[in-house]
Protein backbone atom coordinates (compact mmCIF):
# COMPACT_ATOMS: atom_id res chain seq x y z
CA UNK A 1 0.00 0.00 0.00
CA UNK A 2 1.32 3.45 -0.92
CA UNK A 3 0.37 6.40 1.30
CA UNK A 4 0.74 10.12 0.65
CA UNK A 5 1.47 12.02 3.86
CA UNK A 6 0.80 15.74 4.39
CA UNK A 7 2.28 17.64 7.35
CA UNK A 8 1.69 21.36 8.04
CA UNK A 9 1.36 21.62 11.82
CA UNK A 10 3.88 24.42 12.40
CA UNK A 11 6.52 26.09 10.21
CA UNK A 12 7.31 23.17 7.89
CA UNK A 13 5.45 22.18 4.75
CA UNK A 14 6.04 18.51 4.08
CA UNK A 15 4.78 15.78 1.76
CA UNK A 16 5.97 12.20 1.72
CA UNK A 17 5.30 8.92 -0.05
CA UNK A 18 5.60 5.80 2.12
CA UNK A 19 5.09 2.15 1.16
CA UNK A 20 3.51 -0.28 3.62
CA UNK A 21 3.88 2.13 6.52
CA UNK A 22 7.68 1.76 6.69
CA UNK A 23 9.58 2.21 3.46
CA UNK A 24 10.09 5.91 2.71
CA UNK A 25 10.04 6.48 -1.05
CA UNK A 26 10.21 10.27 -0.77
CA UNK A 27 10.07 12.90 1.96
CA UNK A 28 10.07 16.56 0.97
CA UNK A 29 10.25 19.34 3.57
CA UNK A 30 10.14 23.09 2.97
CA UNK A 31 10.82 25.15 6.09
CA UNK A 32 9.97 28.80 6.72
CA UNK A 33 12.42 28.95 9.65
CA UNK A 34 14.56 31.75 8.19
CA UNK A 35 11.51 34.03 8.08
CA UNK A 36 10.87 33.53 11.80
CA UNK A 37 14.40 33.78 13.17
CA UNK A 38 14.48 37.55 13.52
CA UNK A 39 11.35 37.37 15.67
CA UNK A 40 12.76 34.72 18.00
CA UNK A 41 9.89 32.31 17.37
CA UNK A 42 7.33 31.10 14.86
CA UNK A 43 4.88 33.72 13.55
CA UNK A 44 1.70 31.77 12.69
CA UNK A 45 0.55 34.10 9.91
CA UNK A 46 3.90 33.86 8.11
CA UNK A 47 3.95 30.07 8.46
CA UNK A 48 0.46 29.50 7.06
CA UNK A 49 0.89 31.92 4.16
CA UNK A 50 4.09 30.22 3.01
CA UNK A 51 2.49 26.79 3.41
CA UNK A 52 -0.38 27.88 1.21
CA UNK A 53 2.12 28.97 -1.44
CA UNK A 54 4.33 25.87 -1.34
CA UNK A 55 2.18 22.84 -0.53
CA UNK A 56 1.27 22.01 -4.13
CA UNK A 57 4.86 22.12 -5.34
CA UNK A 58 6.18 20.20 -2.32
CA UNK A 59 3.64 17.43 -2.96
CA UNK A 60 4.42 17.33 -6.65
CA UNK A 61 8.12 17.05 -5.87
CA UNK A 62 7.53 14.17 -3.43
CA UNK A 63 5.52 12.24 -6.02
CA UNK A 64 8.22 12.79 -8.63
CA UNK A 65 11.01 11.67 -6.30
CA UNK A 66 9.04 8.54 -5.38
CA UNK A 67 8.28 7.90 -9.05
CA UNK A 68 4.61 7.34 -8.37
CA UNK A 69 1.48 9.01 -9.67
CA UNK A 70 -1.59 10.11 -7.78
CA UNK A 71 -3.51 7.13 -9.19
CA UNK A 72 -1.06 4.86 -7.32
CA UNK A 73 -1.91 6.40 -3.93
CA UNK A 74 -4.12 4.23 -1.70
CA UNK A 75 -4.44 6.63 1.25
CA UNK A 76 -3.94 10.30 2.07
CA UNK A 77 -2.78 10.74 5.66
CA UNK A 78 -2.72 14.29 7.02
CA UNK A 79 -1.82 15.89 10.34
CA UNK A 80 -5.07 17.04 11.95
CA UNK A 81 -3.49 18.38 15.14
CA UNK A 82 -2.17 19.57 17.43
CA UNK A 83 -0.49 22.59 15.87
CA UNK A 84 -1.11 26.11 14.60
CA UNK A 85 -4.70 26.69 13.49
CA UNK A 86 -3.94 28.36 10.15
CA UNK A 87 -1.19 25.89 9.28
CA UNK A 88 -3.33 22.86 10.03
CA UNK A 89 -6.14 24.26 7.89
CA UNK A 90 -3.82 24.48 4.89
CA UNK A 91 -2.82 20.83 5.10
CA UNK A 92 -6.27 19.46 5.93
CA UNK A 93 -7.96 21.47 3.17
CA UNK A 94 -5.38 20.34 0.62
CA UNK A 95 -5.73 16.70 1.68
CA UNK A 96 -9.53 16.89 1.52
CA UNK A 97 -9.40 18.36 -1.97
CA UNK A 98 -7.18 15.54 -3.21
CA UNK A 99 -9.31 12.92 -1.47
CA UNK A 100 -12.57 14.23 -2.94
CA UNK A 101 -11.32 14.85 -6.46
CA UNK A 102 -9.47 11.54 -6.80
CA UNK A 103 -11.69 9.37 -4.60
CA UNK A 104 -8.79 8.37 -2.34
CA UNK A 105 -9.44 7.44 1.34
CA UNK A 106 -8.54 10.13 3.87
CA UNK A 107 -7.24 9.84 7.43
CA UNK A 108 -6.35 12.55 9.94
CA UNK A 109 -3.62 11.60 12.43
CA UNK A 110 -2.17 13.06 15.61
CA UNK A 111 1.07 14.98 15.09
CA UNK A 112 2.55 14.02 18.48
CA UNK A 113 1.88 10.31 17.98
CA UNK A 114 3.52 10.57 14.56
CA UNK A 115 6.80 11.60 16.21
CA UNK A 116 7.31 8.31 17.99
CA UNK A 117 6.14 6.41 14.92
CA UNK A 118 9.15 7.91 13.12
CA UNK A 119 11.17 5.11 14.73
CA UNK A 120 9.41 2.58 12.49
CA UNK A 121 10.46 4.23 9.24
CA UNK A 122 12.98 2.10 7.34
CA UNK A 123 13.23 -0.22 10.36
CA UNK A 124 11.81 -3.69 11.13
CA UNK A 125 12.70 -4.80 14.65
CA UNK A 126 10.42 -2.88 17.05
CA UNK A 127 7.63 -4.75 18.80
CA UNK A 128 4.64 -3.67 20.88
CA UNK A 129 4.13 -2.76 23.69
CA UNK A 130 6.55 0.08 24.48
CA UNK A 131 6.97 3.40 26.25
CA UNK A 132 7.44 6.47 24.06
CA UNK A 133 8.85 9.89 24.94
CA UNK A 134 8.13 12.80 22.60
CA UNK A 135 10.41 15.81 23.14
CA UNK A 136 9.84 18.79 20.86
CA UNK A 137 9.35 22.54 20.84
CA UNK A 138 5.69 22.24 21.72
CA UNK A 139 5.41 18.91 23.52
CA UNK A 140 7.11 16.84 26.19
CA UNK A 141 5.02 13.75 26.83
CA UNK A 142 5.34 10.13 27.92
CA UNK A 143 3.07 7.45 26.45
CA UNK A 144 2.44 3.75 26.86
CA UNK A 145 1.40 1.89 23.71
CA UNK A 146 -0.33 -1.47 23.63
CA UNK A 147 -1.16 -0.78 19.99
CA UNK A 148 -1.20 2.18 17.61
CA UNK A 149 -4.81 2.91 18.49
CA UNK A 150 -4.42 2.03 22.18
CA UNK A 151 -2.31 4.85 23.57
CA UNK A 152 -2.15 5.89 27.22
CA UNK A 153 -0.76 9.28 28.25
CA UNK A 154 1.52 8.72 31.24
CA UNK A 155 2.83 12.23 31.78
CA UNK A 156 3.29 15.62 30.14
CA UNK A 157 4.65 19.09 30.83
CA UNK A 158 2.72 21.53 33.01
CA UNK A 159 4.34 24.61 31.46
CA UNK A 160 7.15 24.97 28.94
CA UNK A 161 7.93 22.06 26.68
CA UNK A 162 11.56 20.95 26.62
CA UNK A 163 12.22 22.59 23.26
CA UNK A 164 10.65 25.83 24.46
CA UNK A 165 12.97 25.83 27.46
CA UNK A 166 15.99 25.50 25.16
CA UNK A 167 14.69 28.39 23.02
CA UNK A 168 14.04 30.65 26.02
CA UNK A 169 17.40 29.95 27.63
CA UNK A 170 19.09 30.65 24.29
CA UNK A 171 17.24 33.97 24.15
CA UNK A 172 18.43 34.84 27.67
CA UNK A 173 22.00 34.11 26.55
CA UNK A 174 21.58 35.91 23.20
CA UNK A 175 22.26 32.76 21.18
CA UNK A 176 19.50 33.17 18.61
CA UNK A 177 16.60 30.99 17.50
CA UNK A 178 16.11 28.05 17.52
CA UNK A 179 17.98 27.52 20.77
CA UNK A 180 18.83 23.83 20.71
CA UNK A 181 21.80 23.78 18.30
CA UNK A 182 23.76 26.73 19.81
CA UNK A 183 23.23 25.49 23.37
CA UNK A 184 24.43 22.01 22.41
CA UNK A 185 27.47 23.48 20.64
CA UNK A 186 28.52 25.66 23.58
CA UNK A 187 27.81 22.87 26.07
CA UNK A 188 30.55 20.77 24.44
CA UNK A 189 33.13 23.19 25.86
CA UNK A 190 31.46 23.71 29.24
CA UNK A 191 31.43 21.86 32.56
CA UNK A 192 28.01 20.24 33.16
CA UNK A 193 28.74 20.02 36.91
CA UNK A 194 29.76 23.64 37.37
CA UNK A 195 26.26 24.96 38.18
CA UNK A 196 23.56 23.04 40.00
CA UNK A 197 20.36 23.54 38.01
CA UNK A 198 17.21 21.55 38.76
CA UNK A 199 13.94 21.08 36.93
CA UNK A 200 10.85 21.86 38.99
CA UNK A 201 9.23 19.03 40.93
CA UNK A 202 5.80 18.07 39.59
CA UNK A 203 2.91 16.42 41.45
CA UNK A 204 3.05 13.32 39.29
CA UNK A 205 6.33 11.42 39.07
CA UNK A 206 5.93 11.20 35.28
CA UNK A 207 5.01 14.84 34.59
CA UNK A 208 7.50 17.54 33.58
CA UNK A 209 8.11 21.19 34.39
CA UNK A 210 10.79 23.29 32.72
CA UNK A 211 9.75 26.85 33.58
CA UNK A 212 11.70 26.80 36.85
CA UNK A 213 15.06 25.94 35.32
CA UNK A 214 14.56 28.63 32.68
CA UNK A 215 14.03 31.17 35.47
CA UNK A 216 17.09 29.85 37.32
CA UNK A 217 19.22 30.55 34.25
CA UNK A 218 17.75 34.04 34.05
CA UNK A 219 18.74 34.83 37.64
CA UNK A 220 22.16 33.30 37.06
CA UNK A 221 22.97 35.89 34.39
CA UNK A 222 20.81 38.83 35.48
CA UNK A 223 22.74 42.11 35.78
CA UNK A 224 26.04 40.28 35.30
CA UNK A 225 28.72 40.35 32.67
CA UNK A 226 28.99 36.77 31.47
CA UNK A 227 32.29 35.55 30.03
CA UNK A 228 32.44 33.12 27.13
CA UNK A 229 33.56 30.29 29.41
CA UNK A 230 30.80 31.05 31.90
CA UNK A 231 28.22 30.93 29.11
CA UNK A 232 29.58 27.53 28.07
CA UNK A 233 29.23 26.26 31.64
CA UNK A 234 25.65 27.54 31.86
CA UNK A 235 24.73 25.76 28.62
CA UNK A 236 26.38 22.52 29.74
CA UNK A 237 24.77 22.60 33.19
CA UNK A 238 21.34 23.47 31.81
CA UNK A 239 21.50 20.73 29.19
CA UNK A 240 22.69 18.22 31.80
CA UNK A 241 19.80 18.97 34.17
CA UNK A 242 17.13 18.80 31.45
CA UNK A 243 18.40 15.60 29.85
CA UNK A 244 18.86 13.97 33.27
CA UNK A 245 15.21 14.68 34.07
CA UNK A 246 14.05 13.22 30.75
CA UNK A 247 16.11 10.08 31.28
CA UNK A 248 14.95 9.47 34.85
CA UNK A 249 11.26 9.84 34.08
CA UNK A 250 11.42 7.75 30.90
CA UNK A 251 13.23 4.93 32.72
CA UNK A 252 10.70 5.13 35.56
CA UNK A 253 7.84 4.84 33.04
CA UNK A 254 9.40 1.68 31.60
CA UNK A 255 9.71 0.20 35.08
CA UNK A 256 6.13 1.04 36.01
CA UNK A 257 4.75 -0.45 32.81
CA UNK A 258 7.19 -3.39 32.90
CA UNK A 259 8.41 -2.95 29.34
CA UNK A 260 11.97 -2.97 28.06
CA UNK A 261 11.49 -0.91 24.90
CA UNK A 262 11.75 2.89 24.89
CA UNK A 263 11.12 4.98 21.78
CA UNK A 264 12.04 8.66 21.49
CA UNK A 265 10.79 11.21 18.99
CA UNK A 266 10.61 14.95 18.34
CA UNK A 267 12.97 17.72 17.31
CA UNK A 268 14.98 17.77 20.54
CA UNK A 269 16.03 14.16 19.90
CA UNK A 270 18.56 15.36 17.31
CA UNK A 271 20.64 16.46 20.34
CA UNK A 272 23.69 14.18 20.45
CA UNK A 273 24.20 14.55 24.21
CA UNK A 274 20.60 13.42 24.79
CA UNK A 275 21.17 10.38 22.59
CA UNK A 276 24.37 9.54 24.46
CA UNK A 277 22.71 9.75 27.88
CA UNK A 278 19.69 7.66 26.84
CA UNK A 279 21.95 5.05 25.23
CA UNK A 280 23.92 4.79 28.47
CA UNK A 281 20.73 4.55 30.54
CA UNK A 282 19.42 1.83 28.24
CA UNK A 283 22.60 -0.16 28.87
CA UNK A 284 22.42 0.41 32.64
CA UNK A 285 18.77 -0.61 32.96
CA UNK A 286 18.69 -3.33 30.29
CA UNK A 287 16.39 -1.43 27.95
CA UNK A 288 16.18 -1.26 24.18
CA UNK A 289 16.23 2.41 23.25
CA UNK A 290 15.33 3.62 19.76
CA UNK A 291 15.86 6.98 18.07
CA UNK A 292 14.52 8.01 14.66
CA UNK A 293 16.96 8.94 11.94
CA UNK A 294 17.70 12.63 12.46
CA UNK A 295 15.91 13.59 9.25
CA UNK A 296 12.71 12.14 10.75
CA UNK A 297 13.04 13.86 14.15
CA UNK A 298 11.92 17.24 12.88
CA UNK A 299 8.37 17.70 11.56
CA UNK A 300 7.95 15.61 8.41
CA UNK A 301 5.22 13.90 6.43
CA UNK A 302 6.86 10.46 6.29
CA UNK A 303 5.97 9.79 9.93
CA UNK A 304 2.40 10.99 9.25
CA UNK A 305 2.07 8.66 6.27
CA UNK A 306 3.51 5.73 8.21
CA UNK A 307 1.22 6.07 11.21
CA UNK A 308 -1.76 6.70 8.95
CA UNK A 309 -1.09 3.45 7.11
CA UNK A 310 -1.04 1.44 10.35
CA UNK A 311 -4.29 3.00 11.59
CA UNK A 312 -6.03 2.64 8.22
CA UNK A 313 -5.25 -1.08 8.18
CA UNK A 314 -6.96 -1.30 11.58
CA UNK A 315 -10.13 0.19 10.12
CA UNK A 316 -9.67 3.87 10.94
CA UNK A 317 -10.71 6.43 8.32
CA UNK A 318 -11.84 10.06 8.18
CA UNK A 319 -14.47 11.70 6.03
CA UNK A 320 -14.71 15.15 4.50
CA UNK A 321 -15.96 16.52 7.84
CA UNK A 322 -12.46 15.99 9.24
CA UNK A 323 -11.66 18.96 11.45
CA UNK A 324 -8.49 20.13 13.11
CA UNK A 325 -7.73 19.25 16.73
CA UNK A 326 -5.70 21.86 18.60
CA UNK A 327 -5.42 19.85 21.86
N, C-alpha and C positions, 0 to 999 in steps of 0.2 A: 504493500500500500504506500502511495506517495502522498505526503501532506505538505501543503503550503502554509507556512507560519507567518503571522504578521504581529509585530511588536512595536507599539508606540506609547509606552506608559509614561516616559519622561522625556529626556532630551535626545534619545536615539530614534532613528527610523530604521527598522530592520525587517527584512523578508528572508525566509529560508525555505529550502526544499529538503525534506528529510524522508528517507525510505524506511518503512517498518519501525518507525519510532526511534531508531538508533543511528542509522547511517546518514551522515550529513552530506548531501550532494552539493549544496551551496548555502552560504550564509552571508548575506550582504548587510552591512551596517553603515549608516550615514549619521554622524554625530553633529550636533549643533553646539558642542562644548565651547568652541572658540568665541562664539557670540555671547556666552554667559560669563566668561571668565572675568571680564572687567567689572561685573556686578557682584562677584563673589558668591554666586549661586545661580540656580536655574530660574530664568524668567519664563513663566508658563506661556505667555502670549507669543514670545519669540519661538519657543519650542514648537507649539502647535502650528504656527504659520509656516515654518520651515518643513514640518512633517507633511503638511498639506501640499507643499510644492514638490516634495521629493518622493513621496510614497509610490507613485506610479512607476517612476524610473528605477527605484530601488528594487521593486518587485520584478520588473522586466529583466533587470540585470541578474537577479537570482535565478530566474527561469532559464536564462541563456547560459549561465555558468553550469547549471545542473543538466543542461541539454534535454529539458523536458518542455512540453507545451501544456497550456492550461487544460486541454482535454485529457491529459494524463493524470491530473490531480484528483485524488479521491476524497480529500477533506481539506477544508480551510479552517485552521486553528488560529484564533486571535486572542490577544490579551484583553480581558474585559475588566481588569482591575487587580489590585489597587494601582493608583497612579494619578497623574494630573488630568483633570476633567477634559479640557480641550484636546489634549494629546490622545487620550483614550477614544474620544469621539471620532477622531480622524481615522484611526485604525479600524474601529468597529464598523464605521460607515463604509469604508473601503471594502472590508471583508464581506459585509452584507451585500453590497452591490455585485461583487464577483459571484457570491453564492446564488443570488437571485437570477442574474443574467445567464449563468452557465449551469444552473441546477446542480451545484456541488454542495454536499452537506457542510454545515457550519457548526463550530463549537467554540464557545468562549471559555478561556481558562484563566486560572489565578496566576498572576505574575510572580508572586512570592513562591508558590509551589513549583513554578517552572525553574526557579533557581537551583533547587536541589535536584531536580530532574536532569539538569545539565551534566551530572555525573554519569548518566547512562548513555550519553552521546559517544558514539564510536567506542563503546566498551561493552563487555559481555558478562562480567563475573560478579555483579552485585545481586544479592538476594534479599527479599523481604523476610521479616520486618527489619526496620532500622530507625535510628534517631537521626534527625537532620537539623543542622544549624544554618540559618540564612543570615548573613552579615552583609548589609549593604548601606547605602546612604540614607535609605528611608525605613529600613527594617532590621531588627535584630530579634530573631525568634527561634525557639526550639520546638521541634515537632516529633511526634512518634507516628510512624507509618506501618499499619498492618497491610495496607494496599493503597493504590493510588487514589482511590475514592474513599478511603477510610483513614483520615488524617486527624490526629489529636494535637491540639496546641498545648504544649507543656509550659512554655514561658515566653515572655516578650518584654520589650523595654517599656518603662513607665514614662520616659521623657525622650531624650535624644537617642537616636539610633547610633550604632557604633560609627558608621561612616560620617554622620553629622558631627559627632564629637571630634573626629579627625579634622574635618573641615573648619570647625570653630576654633580649635587649638591652632591650626595653621594660620587662621586669620589673626589670632592674638599675637602670633609670632611673626606676622607679615611674610608668610611663605607662599601666599597665593592660593588659587582654587583650581582644581580640587586639592584637598589637603593631604590625602594619603601618600602619594609618591614623594613629595618633599620631606615629609616627616620620616618616612622610612629611610630615605637617603641620608638625612642628617643623623638619624639614630644609629647608623652603622659606625659612626665615629664617636658616639657618646657612651657614657657609662649608665647602663640601665638600673644600677643600684645606687646611683648618686643622690637621687631624690625619692622619698617615700610617698608616692601617690597611691590613692586607693579609690576604687569605684564605690559608689554609694551602696549601702546595704538595702536590699528590697525585702518586702514582707515574705514573698515566696522565694524559696531557695533556687528556683529556676528562672526567676525574672531578672531583668537587667535594669541598671540605671547609670547613665553616663554624664548626667548634667553636673554632678558634684565634682568629678575629676576635671571637667572643663573649667569650672570655677576655681579649683585649686591651682590650675596652671595660670589662670588670670591673676590671682593674688601673688603667685610666685614671681611674676614679671612686672607687676604694677608699680609704676613710678621708679623703676630701676633701669639702669643701663645694662643690657644683657650682652655679654661677650659672645663670640662665635662658639667657643667651647661650651659655655654655659647653655646656649641654645641647643647644642647637640645633646647635652646631658638631659635637658628637659624633654626633648623628643624621644630619646631612648627610654627614659623613665616612664613617660606617659604611655608609650607603645607597650612596654613591658607590663604595666598594670592592667591595661585593657585586654591584651591578649591572654594574660594569666587568668583574668576573670572569665573570658570566653571558654578557655580550656577547662577550668574547674567545673563550670556549670554543665558543659557538654558531657564531660566524663560522668558527672553525677547523674545526668539524665539517662545515660546508658546503663548505669548501675541500677537505677530505680526501675527501668523497664526490662532489665535483664537481657540486653542485646549486646552483641559485640561488633556491630557495624555502625559507623558514624560517617554521615555524608555532610560536606560543607558546600555552601553556594553563596553567591553574591559578590559584588564588586570588591569588597574588602579582602576577599580570599585570594586576590592576586598578590597580597603582601607576603613576601618570602619569609619574613620572621615568623608570621603567623603559621605558615605551612611547616616551618621547622619545629615550632613548639608543639603543634598538634601531632606531627609525626613522632616526636619523642614521647608524648603522652600516650599515643597509641601503642608504642612499644612497651612502655612502663605498665600499662593496664591491660595488655593483651587484647587490644581492639584493632579492627580493620578500619582505617581512616581513608576516605576518598575525597579527592579534590577534582573539580572540573578542569579541563584544559583552560589555560588563562583566557583564551579567546572566547570561551563560553561563560566566564565569570561575570563579565559586564552584561548589560541588557542586550539580548539578542533573540532573534526569532526561531533559531534552531531548537532551543529548549522549549519554546512554546509549541512548536510543531510536534516535538517528541512526546511531550506530556499529553497533548491533544489526541495523538494517535492511540496512546494507551487507554485513555478515557473513552474514546469513541468505540474501541473494540469491546469495552465493557457495557456499551449500550447508551452512553451519554451523548446527547446532541442538543444543539440550540436551534431556535427558530429565528425568524426575522424580527421578533420582539426582543431579542437579546439587548440588554441594557448594560451600561457600565456599573461597576461596583467599586466605590471609592474606599470601602472599609478594608 
